[in-house]
Each structure stands twice: as structure tokens, then as C-alpha cells.
Amino acid sequence: MPNGVSRGIRIEITARHFKAPKMLRTFVEKEIRKLNRYFDGVLDYHIILTHEHGMKEVEIIAHTKRHNFTAFESDPKMDRAVVLAVEKIKAQLNRYKEKLVEK
């Protein structure tokens, strides 16, 4: 695809035990879209945001053609949990991309 054009990646956000404000959903989508820079083979993302017992939990599931990647993070602040979970997925996608290049 030409530079500057991104294909539409499906991003599904589920909030458990609370209603996620639009600002939070926008932040999550922005962070997830950054992952496309590192590996563009992801078909869709499912992000589960949970608010339980004073902790905020984030689970990100990335689906590719051959593999599913999962990252889980919890933190007292939801935005920090999102950033940390995105970093974990980014590391997994980078390792997977390196393995694909080696083949």
C-alpha cells in the first residue's frame, strides 16, 4: 500500500464493569493504530477494559492469519495499563515479524 494509506483494521473495544468514556475509547484506538507501524499483518484487535477492585485491567488480543497474540496488564490508572499492554503486544509482533523474515 502507498505510504500514508492504511487499510481499515477492525478494533473492537469491550468495557467490563463500567462504561468506557469516548475519550478513553479514542485513546485506546490511537495507541492500537500505532502498532501498524511495526507489523501490518494484524487482521483485527480486541481490547477488553476491566475495572475491578480499584484496579484497571487491559487485555489486548491481536489476530493475524496464523497466530493470535495476547497481552494483559493491570494498573491503578487505565491509560498507563493501555500503554503497557500495547508495549507488550508490540514486542510480540516484532519477534513474530523477525521470525517471518528469517524464513
Secondary structure, DSSP 4 states (H G I P E B T S, - for coil): --TT-----EEEEEEESSPPPHHHHHHHHHHHHHGGGT-----EEEEEEEEETTEEEEEEEEE-SS-EEEEEEEESSHHHHHHHHHHHHHHHHHHHHHHHHH-
